[in-house]
Amino acid sequence: LLAGGHALFGDTSKYATAGERRIAQITQTQDGLRFDVLGAPGEEVAIDGCAVATPSARAWAPGEAIEARVTTEPGGRFSVRLRLGAAGHARVTLET
């Protein structure tokens, strides 16, 4: 766990869950994490992790509003689901 009680597992449907072609520029913020999600334009992606408190997520890409939906499970596990923008990129801010 990182300071603040967050862990980012990445895209658990892939062999390299947090590989450089899926997750980039993970940065710890005062209230959570910020990271980039990479993939094909319009691709639906789920990024998993865990947190000590239920997180909220915001996502954006240059010139686009991207909806990020968070689902949670018992024990602190969460999943952020989003559809990538036209450039195949989204920046996600996760806060608790």
C-alpha positions as a Markdown table, in Angstrom:
| # | Residue | x | y | z |
|---|---|---|---|---|
| 1 | Leu | 0.0 | 0.0 | 0.0 |
| 2 | Leu | 1.1 | 3.5 | -0.8 |
| 3 | Ala | 0.8 | 6.3 | 1.8 |
| 4 | Gly | -2.8 | 7.1 | 2.2 |
| 5 | Gly | -3.8 | 3.5 | 2.0 |
| 6 | His | -4.0 | 3.0 | -1.8 |
| 7 | Ala | -2.8 | 0.2 | -4.1 |
| 8 | Leu | -3.2 | 0.1 | -7.9 |
| 9 | Phe | -3.3 | -3.4 | -9.5 |
| 10 | Gly | -4.0 | -2.2 | -13.0 |
| 11 | Asp | -6.0 | -4.0 | -15.7 |
| 12 | Thr | -6.4 | -7.4 | -14.2 |
| 13 | Ser | -7.7 | -8.8 | -17.6 |
| 14 | Lys | -4.1 | -8.5 | -18.9 |
| 15 | Tyr | -1.0 | -10.6 | -18.1 |
| 16 | Ala | 1.0 | -7.4 | -17.3 |
| 17 | Thr | -1.7 | -5.7 | -15.3 |
| 18 | Ala | 0.2 | -2.4 | -14.9 |
| 19 | Gly | 2.4 | -2.7 | -18.0 |
| 20 | Glu | 3.7 | 0.5 | -19.7 |
| 21 | Arg | 1.2 | 0.1 | -22.5 |
| 22 | Arg | -1.8 | 0.2 | -20.1 |
| 23 | Ile | -0.8 | 2.4 | -17.1 |
| 24 | Ala | 1.6 | 5.3 | -17.2 |
| 25 | Gln | 2.7 | 8.2 | -14.9 |
| 26 | Ile | 1.3 | 7.0 | -11.6 |
| 27 | Thr | 1.6 | 9.9 | -9.2 |
| 28 | Gln | 0.5 | 10.0 | -5.5 |
| 29 | Thr | -1.5 | 13.1 | -4.7 |
| 30 | Gln | -2.5 | 14.6 | -1.4 |
| 31 | Asp | -5.9 | 12.8 | -1.5 |
| 32 | Gly | -5.2 | 9.7 | -3.7 |
| 33 | Leu | -3.6 | 8.8 | -7.0 |
| 34 | Arg | -3.4 | 10.2 | -10.5 |
| 35 | Phe | -2.5 | 8.0 | -13.5 |
| 36 | Asp | -2.8 | 7.7 | -17.2 |
| 37 | Val | -4.7 | 4.8 | -18.9 |
| 38 | Leu | -3.6 | 3.9 | -22.4 |
| 39 | Gly | -5.1 | 1.7 | -25.1 |
| 40 | Ala | -7.1 | 1.7 | -28.3 |
| 41 | Pro | -9.4 | 4.7 | -29.1 |
| 42 | Gly | -12.9 | 4.0 | -27.7 |
| 43 | Glu | -11.7 | 0.9 | -25.7 |
| 44 | Glu | -13.6 | 0.1 | -22.5 |
| 45 | Val | -11.1 | -0.5 | -19.7 |
| 46 | Ala | -11.3 | -1.6 | -16.0 |
| 47 | Ile | -8.5 | -0.6 | -13.6 |
| 48 | Asp | -8.5 | -2.4 | -10.3 |
| 49 | Gly | -7.0 | -1.6 | -6.9 |
| 50 | Cys | -7.8 | -1.3 | -3.2 |
| 51 | Ala | -8.1 | 1.5 | -0.8 |
| 52 | Val | -8.8 | 1.9 | 2.9 |
| 53 | Ala | -11.8 | 4.2 | 2.1 |
| 54 | Thr | -14.2 | 4.2 | -0.9 |
| 55 | Pro | -12.6 | 6.2 | -3.7 |
| 56 | Ser | -14.2 | 8.5 | -6.3 |
| 57 | Ala | -12.7 | 8.9 | -9.7 |
| 58 | Arg | -12.6 | 11.6 | -12.4 |
| 59 | Ala | -11.2 | 11.1 | -15.9 |
| 60 | Trp | -10.5 | 13.3 | -18.8 |
| 61 | Ala | -8.6 | 13.5 | -22.1 |
| 62 | Pro | -7.7 | 16.6 | -24.1 |
| 63 | Gly | -10.9 | 18.0 | -25.5 |
| 64 | Glu | -13.1 | 15.2 | -24.1 |
| 65 | Ala | -15.2 | 14.5 | -21.1 |
| 66 | Ile | -14.8 | 10.8 | -20.0 |
| 67 | Glu | -17.1 | 9.1 | -17.6 |
| 68 | Ala | -15.4 | 7.0 | -14.9 |
| 69 | Arg | -17.6 | 4.6 | -12.9 |
| 70 | Val | -16.3 | 3.2 | -9.6 |
| 71 | Thr | -17.6 | -0.1 | -8.2 |
| 72 | Thr | -16.4 | -1.5 | -4.9 |
| 73 | Glu | -16.3 | -4.8 | -3.2 |
| 74 | Pro | -15.9 | -5.8 | 0.5 |
| 75 | Gly | -12.4 | -5.5 | 1.8 |
| 76 | Gly | -11.6 | -2.3 | 0.0 |
| 77 | Arg | -11.2 | -3.6 | -3.5 |
| 78 | Phe | -12.4 | -1.2 | -6.3 |
| 79 | Ser | -12.7 | -1.1 | -10.0 |
| 80 | Val | -12.7 | 2.1 | -12.2 |
| 81 | Arg | -14.4 | 1.5 | -15.5 |
| 82 | Leu | -14.0 | 4.0 | -18.4 |
| 83 | Arg | -14.1 | 4.3 | -22.2 |
| 84 | Leu | -10.9 | 5.8 | -23.6 |
| 85 | Gly | -11.1 | 8.9 | -25.7 |
| 86 | Ala | -10.3 | 9.3 | -29.4 |
| 87 | Ala | -6.6 | 9.3 | -28.8 |
| 88 | Gly | -6.7 | 6.1 | -26.8 |
| 89 | His | -5.8 | 7.9 | -23.6 |
| 90 | Ala | -7.4 | 9.1 | -20.3 |
| 91 | Arg | -6.0 | 10.7 | -17.2 |
| 92 | Val | -7.7 | 9.4 | -14.0 |
| 93 | Thr | -7.7 | 11.1 | -10.6 |
| 94 | Leu | -8.7 | 8.8 | -7.8 |
| 95 | Glu | -9.5 | 10.4 | -4.4 |
| 96 | Thr | -10.8 | 9.1 | -1.1 |
